[in-house]
Amino acid sequence: MDGVTLPRPQAGATPAPAPALPPDAPLAMPVQSLRSAPKSEKLPRRRASALFIRRLFVIGGAMVLTAFAAREMYRVLEVGGLTLLEGVVLALFVVLFAWIGFSFTNALSGALTMLARPDDGLGIDTSAPLPGLTARTALLMPTYNEEPARIFAGLQATYESLKATGALDAFDVFILSDTTDADIWVAEEAAFLALRERIGDERRLFYRRRPRNTDRKAGNIADWVTRFGAAYDHMLVLDADSVMTGDCVVRLAGAMEQSPRAGLIQTLPVIVGGRSLFARLQQFAGRLYGPLIAYGLAGWHGPDSNYWGHNAIIRTRAFAQCAGLPHLTGRKPFGGHILSHDFVEAALIRRGGWSVNMVPWLEGSYEEGPPSLTDLAVRDRRWCQGNLQHAAVLTARGLNPLSRLHMLVGIGSYATAPLWLVMLLAGLFTALQARFVPPDYFPSEFSLFPSWPAQDPIRAAWVFVGTMGVLLVPKLIAYALMLFRPSLRRGFGGGFRALSGLLAETLIAGLLAPVTMLAQSAAVVSILAGRDGGWQPQRRDDGSVGARQTLIHFLPHTLFGLVLAGAAIAISLPLFFWMSPVVLGLVLAVPLVLWTGAARPLLAGVLRTPEESAPPAVLTRAKALAREIGGDAPPDEAASRLAADPVLLAAHRAMLPDEGERRPGDYAPERLVARAKLDDAPDLAAALSRLSAREKAAALSDRQALDRLLALAAEAPPATGAAR
């Protein structure tokens, strides 16, 4: 790839596996990135023609809509001639309308696809019996400082559902830990041993923790492919909150076997498990409108689709041949490892001649959403940085045009926020200029008539109505399609209840939209200023956030809203009423975040989803297991837990690389620092207070430091650190 450095692992350097991994480690499969790619297999003429028509409808239709809207907006502003500020407003309007127009035509395409599903070439027939499998597939569960009970409950439910299909012999399961918190690490090991005991299968369930989480999740997957990928034809990548039915998993594996040129198949994960109002809003919107959007994407993407990072099956050979992630040149936040790795991996796999497909019609794929706007903002900050990094990949040679479009859309999903903000301010300044700056009726240029600065208010109202229609009609289309599917309609609690939910979601989302706009704008500005956001673990609980933290985080939004309100009132009261949805959302940012971040039983009924009305067995099982396993309390202190549990300690030692011994030439400063700090520690409490989080994890990875910690733990009086 031009302008980037590609990782090139050595083919023969297969590390010895830990005892928790398969004893017969396969040959290494180096992860690469092709510089020259084979040509993709041509689609049958009929499929190619249908795909061309769909793409012309979506992209061409968006262009036609945008051209019409641009003309109307120009007529609104050009009365008396365009001023500089009006020209800025017009330019921004065209760009932003193109964005929502593209979403609108995609939704129309989604409606057509839902009525008449196109041939995807994968042979997935959900009404047919499950396919027989001959190839081997690995289920990969990467985790990073997540709550072990939640992860292992979902994983066990998925395993049991897969076992019930009778196809378990074709699958193995890997927990791939990048956890840096020592207490959570040991809790993961304990949960892994407990899961093995519960399911009674040590041959198919494996755990591996990397000492260094190089390149984050993408590096975690690449490390597995390099070490063990050659033993598996496919890998199904999960997320920490993923749950999938065995039926869905088997059909995905069967589709890969039936379609030898398929490199990646992405499902549509349905958001479930929401407890806070914010999570329920996302859950409701994703369930009602999400399929319409996803069907639209699948319909015109065809074999040039995208990857969302999880709940997708990947051909291991395709990933190893093509998807070595580039390290971008320059300093963070634009340089280094790409945080949003999934889009780039899909683009590289497609460049390698493999198809990348999306199958929203295959049900049985689930995930969870952020529980509060605060959590969404934290996640968005990372995604924003990762998506903006894609600008450096756009010009790489050999990428499919749609792969470039996917990355442009990803960039636009965050870049449009500051554009909306600038357009809002430009419109306000235009009104301020008209109110307080005396017009120049007779400019220096010769004219027989005065120059009257004005806009066309009637046409402006129609432009506003049309814009709102483009935004809201897709929701109504999704609602109408739901009404014609009796089982789905009953799942939403009936047509009237679903309509009530649609109205509630639209109203609350409208109030939250300006808050999100300002948060994303701040994220873009901070990234452009050179600030790296890092990678923080996600919260997946009820979403409650302290009032003080919320006030600190969202007070700037409130102050900005008050400034906008003051400016609007100073100009005219009608302008204030016109801007009231934006102003109200910003001024009420703090109470809105607190209110939506907690459970609201009164609104839960109207936001009901089919997965709540008739929960799938796999979700019911996952929820029951989470209650049975527990885990709401913080994990026990690691050293005390290991000292109190000989079986866990033996497993911990066995799973350490080289049983905790330093290899010759292995420079591990954290280990050396941990040893030095522990040497003269008088007791366990003092030892733990001296160690940073990174040093504590290093101590548990080092035989000498671990022995010292265990000795101190043995001397400590029995207390709260005993293993549960």
C-alpha positions in Angstrom: 0.0 0.0 0.0 1.4 3.4 -1.0 2.6 5.6 1.8 2.3 3.1 4.6 4.4 0.4 6.3 3.0 -3.1 6.1 3.6 -5.7 8.8 5.4 -8.8 7.6 5.4 -11.5 10.2 7.9 -14.3 9.7 6.3 -17.5 8.3 8.3 -19.9 10.4 8.2 -18.1 13.7 5.3 -19.9 15.5 5.4 -19.3 19.2 4.9 -22.4 21.4 1.3 -22.4 22.5 0.2 -22.1 26.1 -1.4 -25.3 27.6 -4.8 -23.7 27.2 -4.3 -23.6 23.4 -4.3 -26.6 21.1 -1.3 -28.9 21.8 -0.6 -29.4 18.1 -0.1 -25.8 17.1 -0.4 -25.5 13.3 2.0 -23.8 11.0 2.0 -20.0 11.1 -0.1 -18.1 8.6 1.6 -14.7 8.1 -0.7 -11.8 7.7 0.1 -9.8 4.6 -1.3 -7.0 2.5 -1.2 -7.5 -1.2 0.4 -4.8 -3.3 -1.0 -6.3 -6.5 -4.3 -8.1 -6.4 -5.9 -10.7 -8.6 -9.0 -9.6 -10.5 -12.3 -10.4 -8.9 -14.5 -13.1 -10.3 -17.0 -11.5 -12.7 -20.7 -11.6 -11.7 -23.2 -13.3 -13.9 -24.6 -10.7 -16.4 -28.1 -10.7 -14.8 -26.8 -10.0 -11.3 -24.3 -7.4 -12.6 -27.1 -5.5 -14.5 -29.4 -5.6 -11.4 -26.5 -4.3 -9.2 -25.8 -1.5 -11.7 -29.4 -0.4 -11.7 -29.5 -0.4 -7.9 -26.3 1.6 -7.6 -27.6 4.1 -10.2 -30.8 4.5 -8.3 -29.1 5.1 -5.0 -26.2 7.3 -6.1 -27.8 8.9 -9.1 -31.0 9.5 -7.1 -29.1 11.2 -4.3 -27.4 13.4 -6.9 -30.7 14.4 -8.5 -32.3 15.2 -5.1 -29.3 17.2 -4.1 -29.3 19.2 -7.4 -33.0 20.0 -7.0 -32.6 21.0 -3.3 -29.5 23.1 -4.2 -31.5 25.0 -6.8 -34.4 25.7 -4.4 -32.0 26.9 -1.7 -30.3 29.1 -4.2 -33.6 30.7 -5.1 -34.3 31.2 -1.4 -31.0 33.1 -0.9 -30.4 34.8 -4.2 -33.1 37.5 -3.8 -31.2 40.7 -4.1 -27.9 38.8 -4.7 -25.9 36.4 -2.6 -23.8 37.8 0.2 -20.6 36.0 1.4 -22.4 34.5 4.4 -25.3 33.4 2.2 -22.8 31.8 -0.2 -21.3 29.8 2.8 -24.8 28.7 3.9 -25.6 27.5 0.4 -22.4 25.6 0.0 -22.8 23.9 3.3 -26.4 23.1 2.6 -25.5 21.4 -0.7 -22.9 19.2 1.1 -25.2 18.3 4.0 -28.3 17.7 1.9 -26.2 15.3 -0.3 -25.5 13.4 2.9 -29.1 13.0 4.0 -30.2 12.5 0.4 -27.9 9.6 0.1 -29.4 8.1 3.2 -32.9 8.7 1.8 -32.3 6.9 -1.5 -30.5 4.1 0.4 -33.7 3.7 2.5 -35.8 3.6 -0.6 -33.5 0.9 -2.0 -33.8 -1.0 1.3 -37.6 -1.0 1.0 -37.4 -2.5 -2.5 -34.8 -5.1 -1.3 -37.0 -6.1 1.6 -39.9 -6.6 -0.9 -37.8 -8.6 -3.4 -34.5 -9.8 -2.0 -31.8 -10.0 -4.7 -29.6 -13.0 -5.4 -26.5 -12.6 -3.2 -24.7 -15.6 -4.7 -24.2 -17.1 -1.2 -27.0 -19.6 -1.3 -28.3 -18.7 2.2 -31.9 -20.1 2.5 -33.2 -19.6 6.0 -36.2 -21.9 5.3 -34.0 -24.8 4.2 -32.4 -27.4 6.6 -29.0 -26.5 8.0 -26.2 -27.2 5.6 -23.7 -30.0 6.4 -20.2 -28.7 7.1 -16.8 -30.1 6.1 -14.5 -27.1 6.8 -13.3 -26.0 10.2 -14.3 -22.6 11.8 -12.9 -20.8 14.8 -15.1 -18.6 16.9 -12.9 -15.7 18.2 -13.9 -13.7 21.2 -11.4 -10.7 21.7 -11.7 -9.0 25.0 -10.1 -6.0 26.6 -10.7 -5.2 30.3 -14.4 -6.3 30.1 -16.5 -7.9 32.8 -15.7 -11.6 32.5 -19.1 -12.8 33.7 -20.9 -11.0 30.9 -18.5 -12.3 28.2 -18.5 -15.9 29.3 -22.3 -16.0 29.8 -22.9 -14.9 26.2 -20.2 -17.2 24.9 -21.6 -20.2 26.7 -25.1 -19.4 25.4 -23.7 -19.2 21.8 -21.7 -22.5 22.4 -24.8 -24.3 23.7 -26.9 -23.1 20.8 -24.3 -24.2 18.3 -24.1 -27.6 20.0 -27.8 -28.0 19.7 -27.5 -27.8 15.9 -25.3 -31.0 15.8 -22.6 -29.2 14.0 -20.2 -28.6 16.9 -17.5 -30.8 15.5 -16.7 -28.2 12.9 -16.0 -25.4 15.4 -13.5 -24.4 18.1 -13.8 -21.4 20.4 -11.0 -19.0 21.4 -11.0 -16.3 24.0 -8.3 -13.8 22.9 -7.5 -11.5 25.8 -5.8 -8.2 25.6 -6.7 -7.3 29.1 -4.2 -5.1 31.0 -6.0 -4.9 34.4 -4.5 -7.7 36.5 -7.6 -8.4 38.6 -9.8 -8.7 35.5 -7.1 -10.9 33.8 -7.1 -13.4 36.7 -10.9 -13.3 36.8 -10.9 -14.2 33.1 -8.8 -17.2 33.8 -11.1 -18.3 36.6 -14.1 -17.8 34.3 -12.4 -19.8 31.6 -11.8 -22.7 33.9 -15.3 -22.6 35.2 -16.8 -22.5 31.7 -14.7 -25.5 30.7 -16.1 -27.3 33.7 -19.7 -26.3 33.0 -19.7 -27.4 29.4 -17.5 -30.4 30.0 -15.4 -29.8 26.8 -11.7 -29.1 27.0 -11.1 -29.9 23.3 -12.9 -27.0 21.8 -12.4 -24.1 24.2 -9.2 -22.2 24.4 -7.9 -19.1 26.2 -4.9 -16.9 25.3 -3.8 -13.6 26.7 -1.2 -11.5 24.9 1.5 -9.9 27.2 1.5 -6.8 25.0 -1.7 -5.7 23.2 0.1 -4.5 20.1 -2.2 -2.9 17.5 -5.3 -3.4 19.8 -8.1 -5.6 18.5 -6.8 -5.8 15.0 -3.4 -7.0 16.2 -5.1 -9.5 18.5 -6.9 -11.1 15.5 -3.8 -10.9 13.4 -1.7 -12.6 16.1 -4.2 -15.5 16.2 -4.2 -15.8 12.4 -0.4 -15.9 12.4 -0.1 -18.5 15.1 -3.1 -20.7 14.6 -5.0 -19.6 11.5 -3.7 -22.3 9.2 -5.7 -24.9 11.1 -9.1 -23.2 10.3 -10.8 -22.4 7.0 -12.8 -19.6 8.6 -12.9 -17.4 11.6 -16.1 -15.9 13.1 -15.1 -12.7 14.9 -17.3 -11.7 17.9 -17.3 -8.8 20.3 -17.4 -8.8 24.0 -21.1 -8.3 24.0 -21.9 -10.6 21.0 -24.4 -13.5 21.2 -25.3 -15.6 18.1 -27.6 -18.5 17.5 -26.2 -21.8 16.4 -28.4 -21.6 13.3 -26.9 -18.3 12.2 -23.3 -19.5 12.8 -23.8 -22.8 10.9 -25.5 -21.0 7.9 -22.6 -18.5 7.8 -20.1 -21.3 7.7 -22.2 -23.2 5.1 -22.3 -20.0 2.9 -18.5 -19.8 3.0 -18.2 -23.4 1.9 -20.7 -23.0 -0.9 -19.1 -19.7 -2.1 -15.3 -20.3 -2.5 -14.7 -16.6 -3.5 -16.4 -15.2 -0.5 -13.9 -13.5 1.8 -16.2 -12.0 4.4 -19.9 -12.2 5.3 -21.2 -9.6 7.7 -24.5 -10.1 9.6 -26.8 -7.4 11.0 -26.3 -7.5 14.8 -29.6 -6.6 16.5 -29.1 -4.4 19.6 -30.6 -6.1 22.7 -30.3 -6.0 26.5 -30.9 -2.3 26.9 -31.9 -1.2 30.4 -31.4 2.6 30.4 -33.7 4.8 28.3 -30.8 5.8 26.1 -30.0 2.1 25.3 -33.7 1.4 24.7 -33.9 4.2 22.3 -31.0 2.8 20.3 -32.5 -0.7 20.6 -35.9 0.4 19.3 -34.5 2.5 16.4 -32.0 -0.2 15.4 -34.7 -2.8 15.4 -37.3 -0.7 13.5 -35.2 1.3 11.1 -32.0 -0.7 11.1 -33.1 -3.5 8.7 -34.3 -1.0 6.2 -30.9 0.7 6.1 -29.0 -2.6 6.1 -31.2 -4.1 3.3 -30.5 -1.0 1.3 -26.8 -1.3 1.8 -26.7 -5.0 1.0 -28.9 -4.5 -2.1 -26.5 -2.1 -3.9 -23.2 -3.1 -2.3 -23.4 -6.6 -3.6 -20.0 -8.3 -3.3 -18.4 -4.9 -2.5 -19.8 -4.5 1.0 -18.2 -3.6 4.3 -17.2 -5.0 7.6 -18.4 -3.7 11.0 -15.7 -5.4 13.1 -17.7 -8.3 14.7 -20.5 -10.8 14.2 -19.0 -11.6 10.8 -17.3 -14.7 9.3 -14.0 -14.3 7.4 -12.1 -16.7 5.2 -8.8 -17.1 7.1 -6.8 -17.5 4.0 -8.3 -14.3 2.5 -7.5 -12.3 5.7 -3.9 -13.7 5.9 -3.2 -13.0 2.2 -4.7 -9.5 2.1 -5.6 -7.8 5.4 -2.3 -6.9 7.0 -3.2 -3.5 8.4 -0.9 -0.6 7.5 0.9 1.5 10.1 0.3 5.0 8.9 3.2 7.4 8.8 3.4 10.4 11.1 2.5 10.9 14.7 -0.8 10.2 16.4 -3.7 10.8 16.1 -3.4 10.5 12.3 -0.3 8.2 12.3 0.3 4.8 13.8 -2.1 2.0 14.1 -5.6 2.5 12.5 -8.2 2.4 15.3 -11.1 1.8 12.9 -9.6 -1.3 11.4 -12.7 -3.0 10.0 -13.3 -0.8 7.0 -9.7 -1.1 5.9 -9.6 -4.9 6.4 -12.7 -5.2 4.2 -11.2 -2.9 1.5 -8.0 -5.0 1.5 -9.9 -8.3 1.3 -11.9 -6.9 -1.6 -8.8 -5.7 -3.3 -7.5 -9.2 -3.1 -10.3 -10.4 -5.3 -12.5 -11.9 -2.6 -16.1 -10.8 -2.2 -17.3 -9.0 0.9 -21.1 -9.5 1.5 -23.7 -8.3 3.9 -26.7 -10.6 4.8 -29.2 -8.6 7.0 -31.8 -11.3 6.2 -29.9 -13.9 8.3 -31.3 -13.5 11.8 -29.7 -14.7 15.1 -27.0 -12.1 15.5 -27.0 -9.8 18.6 -25.0 -7.2 20.4 -25.5 -4.5 23.0 -25.4 -0.7 22.7 -23.8 2.1 24.9 -26.0 2.7 28.0 -25.7 6.5 28.0 -24.8 9.5 25.8 -21.6 9.8 27.8 -20.6 6.3 26.9 -21.5 6.9 23.3 -19.4 10.1 23.2 -16.4 8.1 24.6 -16.8 5.4 21.9 -17.4 8.0 19.2 -14.2 9.8 20.1 -12.2 6.6 19.2 -14.3 5.8 16.1 -14.0 9.4 15.0 -10.2 9.3 15.2 -10.1 5.9 13.4 -12.4 7.1 10.6 -10.4 10.3 10.0 -7.3 8.1 9.7 -8.9 6.5 6.6 -8.1 9.7 4.7 -4.5 8.3 4.5 -5.8 5.0 3.0 -8.2 6.4 0.4 -5.5 6.9 -2.3 -4.0 3.4 -1.9 -3.7 1.6 -5.3 -6.1 -1.1 -6.3 -8.9 -0.4 -3.9 -12.4 -1.0 -5.2 -14.3 2.3 -5.8 -17.0 1.2 -3.3 -14.4 0.5 -0.7 -13.2 4.1 -1.1 -16.8 5.2 -0.8 -17.3 3.2 2.4 -14.3 5.1 3.9 -15.6 8.4 2.7 -18.9 7.7 4.3 -17.2 6.8 7.5 -15.2 10.1 7.4 -18.4 11.9 6.6 -20.3 10.4 9.5 -18.2 12.6 11.8 -17.0 15.4 9.5 -20.7 16.4 8.9 -21.1 17.3 12.6 -18.9 20.4 12.5 -20.3 21.3 9.1 -23.8 21.3 10.6 -22.5 23.5 13.4 -20.8 25.9 11.0 -24.0 26.1 8.9 -26.0 26.9 12.0 -23.6 29.7 13.0 -23.4 31.0 9.4 -27.2 31.2 9.3 -27.3 33.0 12.7 -24.6 35.5 11.6 -26.6 36.1 8.4 -29.7 37.0 10.6 -27.5 39.1 12.8 -26.1 41.0 9.8 -29.6 41.7 8.6 -30.7 42.9 12.0 -27.7 45.1 13.1 -25.7 45.9 10.0 -27.3 48.7 7.8 -27.8 47.4 4.3 -25.8 49.0 1.4 -28.6 49.9 -1.0 -26.3 51.5 -3.5 -23.0 49.6 -3.8 -20.1 51.0 -5.6 -21.0 49.1 -8.8 -23.3 51.0 -11.1 -26.9 50.0 -10.9 -30.2 51.6 -11.9 -32.0 50.1 -8.9 -31.2 49.7 -5.2 -29.8 46.4 -3.9 -32.4 44.9 -1.5 -30.9 42.3 0.8 -33.6 39.7 1.3 -34.6 36.0 1.2 -37.7 34.2 0.0 -39.5 33.1 3.2 -42.2 31.0 1.4 -39.7 29.0 -0.5 -37.5 28.7 2.6 -40.4 27.1 4.4 -40.8 24.6 1.6 -37.1 23.8 1.6 -37.4 23.2 5.3 -40.4 20.9 4.9 -38.6 19.0 2.1 -35.5 18.5 4.2 -37.5 17.2 7.2 -39.3 14.9 4.8 -36.0 13.4 3.6 -35.0 12.9 7.2 -38.3 11.4 8.5 -39.8 9.5 5.6 -37.4 6.6 5.9 -38.7 6.1 9.5 -42.3 6.0 8.2 -41.3 3.6 5.4 -39.8 1.2 8.0 -43.0 1.5 10.1 -45.2 0.8 7.2 -43.2 -2.3 6.2 -43.4 -3.5 9.8 -47.2 -3.2 9.7 -47.4 -5.7 6.9 -45.4 -8.4 8.8 -47.8 -9.7 11.5 -45.2 -11.5 13.6 -43.0 -8.4 13.6 -45.9 -6.1 14.4 -46.9 -8.3 17.3 -43.3 -8.2 18.5 -43.4 -4.4 18.7 -46.6 -4.6 20.7 -49.0 -3.7 17.8 -49.2 -0.9 15.3 -50.3 1.8 17.7 -47.7 1.0 20.4 -45.0 0.9 17.7 -46.2 4.3 16.4 -46.0 5.7 19.9 -42.5 4.4 20.2 -41.6 6.0 16.9 -42.9 9.3 18.0 -41.1 9.1 21.4 -37.8 8.0 19.8 -38.0 10.8 17.2 -38.8 13.5 19.8 -36.0 12.4 22.3 -33.5 11.8 19.5 -34.3 15.2 18.1 -33.4 16.8 21.5 -30.2 14.8 21.8 -29.1 15.5 18.2 -27.6 18.9 18.8 -25.8 17.6 21.9 -24.3 14.8 19.8 -23.5 17.3 17.0 -21.5 19.5 19.5 -19.7 16.4 21.0 -18.7 15.1 17.6 -17.6 18.5 16.5 -15.4 18.8 19.6 -14.0 15.3 18.8 -13.1 16.3 15.3 -11.5 19.6 16.4 -9.4 17.8 19.1 -8.2 15.3 16.6 -7.2 18.0 14.1 -5.4 19.7 16.9 -3.3 16.5 17.4 -4.8 15.0 20.5 -4.9 11.2 20.6 -8.0 9.7 22.2 -6.5 6.3 23.1 -8.6 3.2 23.6 -10.8 2.9 26.6 -12.9 -0.2 27.6 -16.6 0.2 27.1 -19.2 0.2 29.9 -22.1 -2.1 29.4 -24.2 -1.6 32.6 -27.3 0.4 33.2 -25.8 3.6 32.0 -26.1 5.6 35.2 -23.6 8.4 35.4 -22.9 10.7 38.4 -24.4 14.2 38.2 -21.0 15.8 38.8 -19.3 13.9 36.0 -22.2 14.7 33.6 -22.1 18.4 34.6 -18.4 18.6 33.8 -18.8 16.8 30.5 -21.9 18.6 29.2 -21.8 22.1 30.9 -20.1 23.5 27.7 -23.0 22.3 25.7 -25.4 24.1 28.0 -23.4 27.3 27.9 -23.3 27.2 24.1 -27.0 26.7 24.0 -27.6 29.7 26.2 -25.4 31.9 23.9 -27.4 30.7 20.9 -30.6 31.5 22.7 -29.5 34.9 23.6 -28.3 35.7 20.1 -31.6 34.5 18.6 -33.7 36.5 21.0 -31.6 39.6 20.4 -32.4 39.3 16.6 -36.1 38.4 16.8 -38.5 36.2 18.7 -39.6 34.2 15.6 -35.9 33.3 15.0 -35.7 32.0 18.6 -38.8 29.8 18.1 -37.3 28.6 14.8 -34.1 27.6 16.6 -35.8 26.3 19.7 -35.3 22.5 19.0 -31.5 23.1 18.8 -31.4 25.6 21.7 -33.6 23.4 23.9 -31.5 20.3 23.4 -28.3 22.1 24.2 -29.6 24.0 27.2 -31.1 20.8 28.7 -28.0 18.7 27.9 -27.2 17.8 31.5 -30.7 16.8 32.6 -31.3 15.0 29.3 -28.1 12.9 29.7 -29.0 12.1 33.3 -32.6 11.3 32.5 -31.9 9.0 29.5 -29.0 7.3 31.3 -31.3 5.7 33.8 -34.1 3.1 33.4 -37.5 4.7 32.6 -40.2 2.0 33.0 -43.0 4.2 31.8 -41.4 4.5 28.4 -40.2 0.9 28.3 -43.5 -0.3 27.1 -43.7 1.9 24.0 -40.1 1.1 23.1 -40.6 -2.6 23.2 -38.9 -4.7 20.6 -39.6 -8.2 19.3 -36.6 -9.6 21.2 -38.3 -8.4 24.4 -41.8 -9.6 23.5 -40.6 -13.1 22.5 -36.9 -13.5 23.6 -34.9 -15.9 21.5 -33.7 -18.9 23.5 -30.0 -18.0 23.2 -30.7 -14.5 24.7 -32.8 -16.0 27.5 -30.0 -18.5 28.3 -27.3 -15.8 28.2 -29.3 -13.6 30.6 -29.8 -16.6 33.0 -26.2 -17.5 32.9 -25.1 -13.9 33.6 -27.3 -14.0 36.8 -26.0 -17.4 37.7 -22.3 -16.5 37.2 -22.7 -13.1 38.9 -20.0 -10.5 38.4 -21.7 -7.2 39.3 -19.1 -6.6 42.0 -15.5 -5.6 41.1 -13.2 -8.6 40.6 -11.2 -9.9 43.5 -7.6 -8.7 44.0 -5.5 -11.0 41.7 -2.6 -12.0 43.9 -4.9 -12.9 46.9 -7.2 -14.8 44.6 -4.3 -16.8 43.1 -2.9 -17.6 46.6 -6.3 -18.8 47.8 -7.0 -21.1 44.8 -4.3 -23.7 43.9 -6.1 -24.9 40.8 -6.4 -21.4 39.4 -2.7 -20.7 40.3 -1.5 -23.8 38.5 -3.5 -22.8 35.4 -2.2 -19.3 35.6 1.4 -20.4 35.7 0.8 -22.9 32.9 -0.7 -20.3 30.6 2.2 -17.8 31.0 4.5 -17.7 28.0 7.6 -19.7 29.0 5.9 -20.2 32.4 6.9 -16.7 33.4 10.6 -16.9 32.7 12.2 -14.1 30.7 13.6 -15.1 27.4 17.3 -14.2 26.7 17.3 -10.7 25.2 13.7 -10.0 26.1 13.8 -6.4 27.4 10.8 -6.2 29.7 11.2 -3.0 31.8 7.8 -3.4 33.6 8.9 -6.8 34.9 12.2 -5.4 36.1 10.6 -2.4 37.8 8.0 -4.7 39.4 10.6 -7.0 40.8 12.5 -4.1 42.3 9.5 -2.6 43.9 8.4 -5.9 45.4 11.8 -6.9 46.8 11.6 -4.9 50.0 7.8 -4.5 50.3 6.8 -5.2 53.9 3.3 -6.6 53.1 0.8 -7.1 50.3 -1.0 -3.8 50.8 2.3 -1.9 50.5 3.4 -3.9 47.5 0.2 -3.2 45.6 0.3 0.5 46.4 3.7 0.7 44.9 2.8 -0.9 41.6 1.1 0.8 38.7 -1.6 -1.1 36.8 0.8 -2.0 34.1 3.5 -3.1 36.6 1.0 -5.3 38.5 0.1 -7.1 35.3 3.8 -7.5 34.5 4.4 -8.9 38.0 1.8 -11.5 37.4 3.5 -12.4 34.2 6.9 -12.9 35.8 7.7 -16.0 37.8 10.0 -14.2 40.3 7.7 -11.3 40.9 4.6 -13.6 41.0 6.3 -15.7 43.7 7.0 -12.6 45.8 3.4 -11.5 45.5 2.1 -14.9 46.5 4.4 -15.0 49.5 3.1 -11.6 50.6 -0.5 -12.7 50.0 0.1 -15.8 52.2 1.4 -13.6 55.0 -1.7 -11.3 54.8 -4.6 -11.9 57.2 -7.7 -13.6 55.7 -9.8 -10.8 54.3 -11.8 -9.6 51.4 -9.4 -10.8 48.8 -10.3 -14.5 49.1 -11.6 -16.2 46.0 -15.3 -16.5 45.7 
